[in-house]
């Protein structure tokens, strides 16, 4: 009678399912994209990764910070200032200098990564207000850009 009770049967299946998930987790480990930023590619943006002398180039969409973030602390600890040439990227180390080129008009600007984001699969980089104005897409909201940067060998 104890063996046939519904709670005992549910518990057996739950344990079986947990053990299967744990075993699949061990065998299906994916190499982490955090270990090697060169292999990172956004799922919704077409991203071409070119590595020549440790220079990485990606293509996708960029957006910019809203005015409400002026003066707030970024993830790196510094305060966001819209007039400075800064950016947010999900994986790049803080302090990395990224060259962003607007593919619509050919304008480019160098920005420093000091925050994490954008937290959307559509965008590959989030720029400060000043950088967006310099690139010529401030009132449009977003633009197709190409980013390129150098990674130092550790």
Secondary structure per residue as TSV (DSSP state, phi and psi in degrees):
chain	resnum	aa	ss	phi	psi
A	1	X	-	360.0	-38.7
A	2	X	-	-66.7	-36.4
A	3	X	T	-70.0	-32.7
A	4	X	T	-87.1	-1.8
A	5	X	S	-68.1	144.1
A	6	X	H	-61.0	-32.7
A	7	X	H	-68.1	-36.8
A	8	X	H	-67.1	-42.0
A	9	X	H	-66.1	-43.7
A	10	X	H	-62.1	-38.9
A	11	X	H	-66.7	-38.3
A	12	X	H	-62.0	-46.1
A	13	X	H	-67.6	-34.9
A	14	X	H	-64.8	-45.1
A	15	X	H	-64.3	-39.4
A	16	X	H	-63.2	-45.4
A	17	X	H	-63.2	-43.4
A	18	X	H	-62.6	-42.8
A	19	X	H	-66.4	-36.5
A	20	X	H	-66.0	-43.6
A	21	X	H	-63.7	-39.3
A	22	X	H	-66.8	-40.5
A	23	X	H	-69.1	-37.5
A	24	X	H	-67.2	-34.7
A	25	X	H	-62.8	-33.9
A	26	X	H	-73.4	-41.7
A	27	X	H	-84.5	-22.6
A	28	X	T	-106.2	37.6
A	29	X	-	-75.0	129.2
A	30	X	-	-91.8	140.4
A	31	X	-	-64.6	131.9
A	32	X	-	-72.1	136.7
A	33	X	T	-75.3	-12.8
A	34	X	T	-74.7	-25.7
A	35	X	T	-69.4	-37.0
A	36	X	-	-130.8	99.6
A	37	X	G	-62.8	-16.9
A	38	X	G	-66.3	-26.4
A	39	X	G	-90.3	-2.7
A	40	X	-	-71.7	129.9
A	41	X	-	-143.4	131.9
A	42	X	-	-69.8	146.0
A	43	X	S	-76.7	-31.9
A	44	X	S	-96.6	-12.2
A	45	X	S	-107.1	145.6
A	46	X	-	-77.4	119.3
A	47	X	-	-124.4	120.3
A	48	X	-	-103.5	118.0
A	49	X	-	-102.0	118.0
A	50	X	E	-117.4	128.1
A	51	X	E	-119.2	108.8
A	52	X	E	-134.7	114.5
A	53	X	T	56.7	42.9
A	54	X	T	66.4	19.6
A	55	X	E	-97.5	127.4
A	56	X	E	-111.3	134.5
A	57	X	E	-126.3	131.7
A	58	X	E	-133.2	150.9
A	59	X	E	-121.9	135.8
A	60	X	E	-178.2	-159.9
A	61	X	E	-102.9	144.8
A	62	X	E	-120.3	150.0
A	63	X	E	-131.4	-176.5
A	64	X	E	-137.0	161.6
A	65	X	-	-65.9	145.6
A	66	X	-	-76.7	159.4
A	67	X	G	-62.7	-25.9
A	68	X	G	-65.2	-15.4
A	69	X	G	-86.6	-4.1
A	70	X	T	-57.2	125.1
A	71	X	T	87.3	-11.4
A	72	X	-	-78.0	155.6
A	73	X	B	-76.9	138.8
A	74	X	-	-87.3	177.7
A	75	X	T	-63.4	-31.2
A	76	X	T	-76.5	-12.7
A	77	X	S	107.1	-16.8
A	78	X	S	-82.6	157.6
A	79	X	B	-81.7	141.1
A	80	X	-	-74.6	128.9
A	81	X	-	-126.2	120.6
A	82	X	T	-62.9	-27.2
A	83	X	T	-81.5	-15.9
A	84	X	S	-81.4	156.3
A	85	X	-	-91.1	84.4
A	86	X	E	-126.5	169.1
A	87	X	E	-153.0	163.9
A	88	X	E	-117.9	135.2
A	89	X	-	-140.1	146.4
A	90	X	S	-71.5	-35.3
A	91	X	S	-115.7	-28.5
A	92	X	S	-67.4	144.9
A	93	X	-	-65.8	149.4
A	94	X	T	-60.6	140.9
A	95	X	T	93.5	-8.5
A	96	X	-	-68.1	132.4
A	97	X	E	-91.7	123.0
A	98	X	E	-116.7	131.5
A	99	X	E	-92.6	119.6
A	100	X	E	-110.1	126.1
A	101	X	E	-118.4	124.9
A	102	X	E	-76.0	119.6
A	103	X	T	-75.9	-14.8
A	104	X	T	-76.5	-38.0
A	105	X	T	-125.0	-4.3
A	106	X	-	82.9	-1.4
A	107	X	-	-71.8	146.7
A	108	X	E	-137.9	157.7
A	109	X	E	-150.2	148.4
A	110	X	E	-97.3	130.1
A	111	X	E	-127.2	157.0
A	112	X	E	-107.8	132.0
A	113	X	E	-76.8	122.1
A	114	X	E	-138.3	11.7
A	115	X	E	-150.6	167.9
A	116	X	-	-105.7	138.6
A	117	X	-	146.6	-175.1
A	118	X	-	-72.8	149.6
A	119	X	-	-94.8	50.2
A	120	X	S	-143.2	141.4
A	121	X	T	-72.2	-16.1
A	122	X	T	-73.1	-31.3
A	123	X	E	-111.4	145.9
A	124	X	E	-102.1	-18.6
A	125	X	E	-151.9	149.4
A	126	X	E	-119.6	119.0
A	127	X	E	-103.1	159.9
A	128	X	-	-73.7	165.1
A	129	X	H	-59.6	-42.5
A	130	X	H	-62.9	-40.6
A	131	X	H	-67.3	-39.6
A	132	X	H	-64.8	-38.6
A	133	X	H	-66.4	-41.9
A	134	X	H	-62.5	-36.1
A	135	X	H	-81.9	-14.2
A	136	X	T	87.3	24.2
A	137	X	-	-127.6	24.3
A	138	X	T	-59.7	-47.5
A	139	X	T	-82.5	-12.7
A	140	X	T	-79.8	-28.1
A	141	X	S	102.0	-44.0
A	142	X	E	-156.0	166.0
A	143	X	E	-155.4	155.3
A	144	X	E	-79.4	125.7
A	145	X	E	-133.1	165.7
A	146	X	E	-120.7	128.1
A	147	X	E	-111.2	143.6
A	148	X	E	-141.4	144.2
A	149	X	E	-156.3	161.4
A	150	X	E	-109.3	136.9
A	151	X	-	-106.1	132.2
A	152	X	-	-76.2	141.7
A	153	X	-	-73.6	130.0
A	154	X	-	-91.5	360.0
